[in-house]
């Protein structure tokens, strides 16, 4: 019996005691028909007295991408060859990636290996790929990650303090001019994969942009539907987290109020503050809640009436089981 499991890839500075490794992914051709990147790898042996002996580069590739063989042949042939040889899908590779053999790695100046990779198939979410280097007779690896859209190949993670949760999913998109029935259906939504667990009116009191996580401090102004995990919320402040690449889609602004509905899967306990924090993900409903003055305007009046109708309907009838 063979068992497999997946964990977040980790890149530790302590792993790179013997080698210095830098990975750059530079766009060369990006259009609707094809995506081509130049993958540049710089590797240096950190010993002060000698070069590394025969060393191996294990280069992971994104799903749907292939290596430019012509580039690799130019690197491995001729008098001015840079690499000894290369192989694909060998036993040395844990994931069937590209293996490059180096006769030596200089300890005085970085070795540069550069070649193109081509996207042959579109995939929904590209996971970061890893590049590792090690001496053949001493397999202590130095590992770095890369990705076309993320610095150092970071996973989409939502982090606060020392805790991170995986966020590889679609952005939550703020709703505009929705049908009233759609809003009322959402507060009671039950599907095979999700169930609306909470519905709040919130006011954004503070907003902080981050490299890996955007943080919203919001006050719960009204509890329309109390969640099963986080209770007794009226008037309290909670933390909502979102991806930086979702900033425009979420578009929540300080001192504005919003209707937010989500599932219990989006609620996480913060063990340091003993409170709960929320993830704004693809399942989350975000809708601007106009002020009383704005509700008198023709533009916002349908939204205001629809929200009031949804609250009254839920308050009186709850969620009718079908």
HUGIDA-V966947 format. One line per field, one symbol per residue. ss: DSSP state (H for helix, E for strand, - for the rest). phi: phi as a letter, one per 20 degrees, with the letter a starting at -180 (. if undefined). burial: I if it has 24 or more other ideal C-beta (glycine too) atoms within 12 Angstrom, else O. Layout:
ss = ???
phi = ???
burial = ???
This chain:
ss = ------------HHH---EEEEEEEEEEEE----EEEEEEEEEEE------E--EEEEE-----EEE-HHHHHHHH--------EEEE---------EEEEE--E-----EEEEEEEEE---------EEEEEEE--EEEEEEEEE----HHH---EEEE--EEEE--------E----HHHHHHHH--E----E--EEEEEEEEEEE-----EEEEEEEEEEEE-----------EEEEEE-HHHHHHH------EEEEEE-HHHEEEE----EEEEE-----EEEE-----HHH-HHHHHHHHHHHHHHHHHHHH-----
phi = .ddcbdcffccdfffdfdcdccccddfdbcbfeacccdedcdcceefedbeffgccdddfcffndceffgfffffdcnfefddfacbdldffefcmeeddddfbcfddbfeddcbeccedbfcfceegddcccafgebefedccdbafccflmfffcdcblddccfcfbfffdfeclefffffffffdfccfdbbfdbbceccfdbbcecfdbeddecdeebdecffeddclegnedcdddbfgfegffflecfmddbeccbdffedceefedlcdccdedfeeecbfdffgfffefffeggfffffffffffffedmdffe
burial = OOOOOOOOIOIOOOOIOIIIIIIIIOOOOOOOOOIIIIIIIIIIIIOOOOIIOOIIIIIIIIOOIIIIOOIIOOIIOOOOOIIIOIIOOOOIOOIOIIIIIIOOIIOOOOIIIIIIIIIOOOOOOIIIIIIIIIIOOOOOIIIIIIIIOIOIIIIIIIIIOOOOIOIIIOIIOIIOOIOIOOIIOIIIIOOOOOOIIIIIIIIIIOIOOOOIIIIIIIIIIIIIIOIOOIOOIOOOIIIIIIIIIIIOOIIIOOOIIIIIIIIIIIIIOIOOOOOIIIIIIIIIIIIIIIOOOOOOOOOOOOIIOIIIOIIOIIOOOOOOOO
